[in-house]
Amino acid sequence: MKFDVRIFFDPDRLASAAAKMFADAAGEAIVSKGSFTAALSGGSTPRKLFRTLGTTYCDTVKWDSVQLFWTDERSVPPDHEQSNYRLACEELISKAAIPARNIHRIRGELNPAKAAAEYEREMARYFGSVTVPAFDLILLGVGQDGHTASLFPGSEALLVTDHFAVPSYSESSGNWRVTLTLPVLNNAERILFLVSGTSKSGIISEIFTERIGNHYPAELMEPSRGSVIWLLDREAASALKAA
Ligand code: 6PG
């Protein structure tokens, strides 16, 4: 499988490049169809990206035409330190003029099954109820175990084709989450993976090494009509062999 991989000197340059790609994709979508839909990832890696969007691009992106969703959310209240929504709030939503009606968060404070069902209804309200939600851009990270969003290796959530959002239990962190499912992720116009740090060098090397057999969830991103771009910093790419 051919990868579009771009390697950056450090996390700051990685975040700057990702922010420019986000802003450019938003600009193109808004010019061509009047709106831009993005699903934001969680964890710690996107913080620099969100900070750059909330500062450098605060006045250049037409935020009132941007619709923000999430790829996944931990089952915690929105003000909890583990909340993916809180991360985006701190760095982006509190800085850029994004109307509240454009923020479609997963309600982590609810029971995971209820939160997943409500999020599906929210996506249906925006995208329509007959089609698979089609995001212009989906941001993803990768865990050291090869998970992405909250799709963990061996999880039943990986097999779901008749739901767009489902509850998912993380054995490693011992908490429940809600995650988008593969049909939605693979219906994106563009998937941007952001991977930073030495701790991810092993999983990146495994993912980019051709092999037969079962694959990590992060390797299952093959959008039928879109592209996948991997943005790595030098540390995350440090175990890759030169092509
Ligand atoms: C989450 C994320 C998850 C994340 C990876 C990488 O809610 O945890 O969506 O998939 O992207 O675990 O996390 P870090 O950026 O913290 O390494």
Residues whose N, C-alpha, C, O or C-beta is under 5 A from the ligand:
A	BS01	6PG	S41 G42 G43 S44 T45 P46 D72 L140 G141 V142 G143 H147 T148 A149 S150
